[in-house]
Amino acid sequence: MSPPVSRTRSKLAGILIAGLAMTIGGAAWPDAGGRISIDGFAFAPSVLTIRKGGAITWANHDAVAHSVVFGPPGGRSPSLGKGETFSHQFDDAGTFAYTCGVHPYMHGQVTVQ
């Protein structure tokens, strides 16, 4: 026998409210990793939060070359032509700024939790 409709709706409403509260309160876990597009001379998304140990892959969709250059502690990708990708694993927590080595006005940030 199935539960009464009002009891089912009540449970569903409770689940939806709990999920919304977690999202608004920032309790949701960041993704394990991510993907960043290079398109129109911009990184998208320009700010990304991932979990410690996660990796990010940058994919160049522009017709010109780009690269990913990290501020301290340093490091860089090779030059990426159209359709090429670069991946980097983040093993330490922190906030890591990066720019394009070819176009320094392009910048982004990765936060690792």
ABEGO torsion letter per residue (X at the ends): XBBBAAAAAAAAAAAAAAAAAAAAAGABBBBABBBBBBBGGBBOBABBBBBBGBBBBBBBABABBBBBBBBOAEEBBBBBBBGBBBBBBBABBEBBBBBBAABAABBBBBBBX
